[in-house]
Amino acid sequence: MADGGHYYNEHDDRTTPQFRNRKGRSNKGRSYDRFRRDRQRGNHLGGFGGPGPRSRIEDSDGDVTMSDGSQDNSSQSRFNPYPRPPRKGDGRFDRDRRQGKGGGGGRGGGGGGGGGGSSSGGFRADRSGIGGKNQSGWYKVTIPHGRKYDKKWLLAALQNICGVPYRPIQYHVDHNRVHFYVEEYAAANALHKCSHKITDTDGYKVEVHVNRSAPPSFILSDLKPEQLDHLKQCMAKRFDGSQQALDLNNIRTDPDLMSQNIEVILNRKTTMEAVVKIIEENIPELASLNLSNNRIHKLDDLSDLVSKVPNLKTLNLSNNELKTDRELDKVKDLKLVELWLIRNPLCDLFKDQASYISAVRQRFPRLLKLDGNDLPPPIGFDVETPTTIPTCKGSCFGSDEIKALILSFLQQYYTIYDSGDRQPLLDAYHDGACLSITTPYSSQNPSRSSLGEYHKDSRNLKRIKDSTIRFRLLKHTRLNVVAFLNELPKTQHDIASFTVDVNTYTNTLLSFTVSGVFKEVAVDSKSRESTMAFSRIFITIPAGSSGLCIVNDQLFIRMATTEEIRRAFVAPAPTPSSSPVPTLTAPQQDMLTAFSQKSGMNLEWSQKCLQDNEWDFDRAAQIFTQLKAEGKIPSVAFIK
């Protein structure tokens, strides 16, 4: 169990692990005597001159739950004579923690108090404490696995949930993590509360860690004001105004800078940021930039060139230390026509020149020269003017006859599916029907996602390579199909969110795709409602005079996006009743019948529209026309 960031055993009187010794001798008694002597000396087990048991309990290096009240539990923690051995550092976070970086304190860092201390706020703190609401200072925001997210999407999603305006400072990628800084406590606290509230396209929740931090590196610039002046003069000397070209080749050996003992090392973050700022303030119209021979190994600090130097067409990065072509992703929004990468380690990763050119041109489709060599003209659409993506057209049925057939089928199917007893769905499936279910492929642990219940039966071909397992995951015959559906969690589908696309229609076959959102219904206190999205392909054949029979059913389930969750279950779902039209006056009955005929909606939705407009026929007709033009009336309103 954990208490205040530490572990203790439920039974402190357990014996030490037994080890096999020669001639059956045991160290049990000897270990206990040594432990008793160490307690009498005031030392904890295994240390020489280290802190005693009490100070060990008070030393906290884990997550701290922050609230307005005190949560000091150190006095309640029992001394553990068999403490867990210290974990070996397994990465940069551990190195940073030992060195007092990145929100972690040094060994025995104060401010937290016994048991981790208490402070107002709600997010992870380093040992120096995160401070209260009036605390000023900097906060570092970390997004684990943030590398895979688009910067604009991530910051916009955080701002939508955050509620407090914030300005991300020094946004950068470090391995798989994204980091940026904020200066206000309110923004830091609000950002922390965004953790696990944003769902990405793979269905996983976005984690947000917030810690107090030293100011960003550019605040603590390596170069003093007078040194920056010398650097500016040096850059002015290297600038060719006729070509709008700046040559910073091997700038660290520039004689003017060396004579002033100024080190300009462009693989240092602060130095590169200073150079970019000088370019932005003095030559924003720059067209060519030479950064060769500067030992540059990362391009994070050049990403701002996209907005600050929009006319940049030529970039020379030759003779540097770029190890992978993924670094180019950080500057891929530059509209380059000429690029130099020769004599970088990344050039040795490609099997031939064609794959090298392909990888580079994938990032820079307008590129005409690479390493001084002409490339064939790019093939593509050179659209300079802003374009608007057409709005979604919604469902596509092909004809009113097919539309009525499919909507009636879906209404019946999902009424039964969401009823809690799916056994009547036997009538919807063919004797030889087949069903498969698929969830998104991800390298992360699926059990941590709400899709875990579906993942074990997922037939994702990127994950399942064995043909035998692939066949076993198919559900054959209608009995097996419905038995499997009965085992899935109880659900409620938002029929108003459904979009239907007809794929194939003949006299003997109808194939269509239905997409929408649903939520799992909590059946006990241990379960919780989770909103998910689905896409389902039904292949059907005619059944009876006006019915459909499913022969193949392919179900894909993923976590709903933040936007899908926001729009889900907004429109009221129709409630079946034996008498869809309550007692109305004779004029209201006539008005309802006429409105239903003119609008095409069923009686239930027609009555709702009239009631919402106080039985004013003309106003109800005007509102109906407006909502229909905006696509806000669900398809279910037209099922009669």
Salt bridges, closest charged atoms under 4 A:
ASP33 OD1 - ARG36 NH2 3.25
ASP38 OD1 - ARG41 NH1 3.81
GLU58 OE2 - ARG54 NE 3.67
ASP59 OD2 - ARG107 NH1 2.70
ASP59 OD1 - ARG127 NH1 3.90
ASP61 OD2 - ARG97 NE 2.93
ASP61 OD2 - ARG127 NH2 3.24
ASP63 OD1 - ARG124 NE 2.63
ASP94 OD2 - ARG87 NH2 3.76
ASP94 OD2 - ARG97 NH2 2.61
ASP96 OD2 - ARG92 NE 3.73
ASP174 OD2 - ARG92 NH1 2.74
ASP174 OD1 - HIS175 ND1 2.71
ASP174 OD2 - ARG177 NH2 3.81
ASP200 OD2 - LYS148 NZ 3.51
GLU207 OE1 - HIS209 NE2 2.89
GLU207 OE2 - ARG448 NH2 3.77
ASP222 OD2 - ARG268 NH1 3.96
ASP254 OD2 - LYS237 NZ 3.38
ASP254 OD2 - ARG238 NE 3.03
ASP256 OD2 - LYS237 NZ 2.81
GLU263 OE1 - ARG268 NH2 3.82
GLU273 OE2 - LYS269 NZ 3.73
GLU280 OE1 - LYS308 NZ 3.77
ASP300 OD1 - LYS298 NZ 3.99
ASP300 OD1 - LYS330 NZ 2.92
ASP301 OD1 - LYS269 NZ 2.78
ASP304 OD2 - LYS308 NZ 3.91
ASP325 OD2 - ARG363 NH1 2.89
GLU327 OE1 - LYS330 NZ 2.77
ASP329 OD1 - ARG363 NE 2.76
ASP382 OD1 - ARG366 NH2 3.54
GLU384 OE2 - ARG366 NH1 3.35
ASP418 OD1 - HIS493 ND1 2.88
ASP431 OD1 - ARG478 NE 3.20
GLU453 OE2 - LYS456 NZ 3.48
ASP457 OD2 - LYS456 NZ 3.84
ASP457 OD1 - LYS475 NZ 4.00
GLU529 OE1 - LYS519 NZ 3.81
ASP553 OD2 - ARG536 NH2 2.70
GLU563 OE2 - ARG566 NH2 2.38
GLU563 OE2 - ARG567 NE 3.92
GLU564 OE2 - ARG558 NH2 2.81
ASP612 OD2 - LYS608 NZ 3.09
GLU614 OE1 - ARG619 NH2 3.69
GLU630 OE1 - LYS632 NZ 3.25
